[in-house]
Amino acid sequence: MADANSGNSSPKYKRIVLKLSGEALGDRSSGDAISGEILQRIAVEIKKVHDLGVQVCLVVGGGNIFRGKLGAASDQKVDRTTGDFMGMMATMINGLALMDCLEKNGVPVRVQSALHIEEVAEPFILRRAIRHLEKGRVVIFVAGTGNPYFSTDTTAALRASEIGADVIMKATKVDGIYSEDPVKNPDAEKFDNITFIDALKNQYAVMDSTAFSLCLDNEMPIIVFSMNEPDSILRAVQGEPIGTLVS
Ligand code: UDP
């Protein structure tokens, strides 16, 4: 097991929060909400960073299974609060899948949940989470903030601030922040760096507004990048200009 404090190269970021959306675990072509192949790919990428001695926290979404807002708007008409709890439980399912796959790849993991589910996950306890990181364990935060009407992006912003992370790495389908939607306009400009103020002024979609404000208030940098590029997390923690850095 790699010791969390003895990397063989010197990463730029020593403690990171990696935010994975629920959809990042699914396979659209097969319709699987959680794909074993994709999980394995993600686990290998995380292991590379962990082996470098970087302290890694994961915050995982649940959008591949359920989102409270969509449930309320759909034919199912699930009450928003109930739907949000369903969404938070979806993040638990994803977190356990990630835990299992990481462990099978030799990465020690602890799952901490914002909702009580003692048989399978520890409760979220800040000091214990930090201790796990110091001991070289990856910590997966599930069940979001534990409150309806929030998102897992907000969870990432909150946990990153609480644990004193150096950066939030937000994995998305797009490889960074663009001046316009690059699918609609192939000439859209991709930014390597932008400030929080520029992102706000131009309404670039970095995170939802609650999550973004938390990062802004706590001066928590965010790297928006695509997991589809091999070694993207590894390269980003080593300070390579991957995706877009919002700071
Ligand atoms: N959620 C919530 N409170 C939180 C975090 C998440 O109620 O603190 C619910 C909400 O319904 C959300 C769902 O869990 O839609 C899944 O999270 P999210 O949409 O952030 O997942 P992602 O889009 O990243 O897959």
Boltz pocket constraint, residues with backbone or C-beta under 6 A from the ligand:
constraints:
  - pocket:
      binder: B
      contacts: [[A, 20], [A, 21], [A, 22], [A, 23], [A, 60], [A, 61], [A, 62], [A, 63], [A, 64], [A, 66], [A, 67], [A, 68], [A, 69], [A, 80], [A, 83], [A, 84], [A, 85], [A, 86], [A, 87], [A, 88], [A, 90], [A, 91], [A, 143], [A, 144], [A, 145], [A, 146], [A, 147], [A, 148], [A, 149], [A, 150], [A, 151], [A, 152], [A, 153], [A, 154], [A, 155]]
      max_distance: 6.0
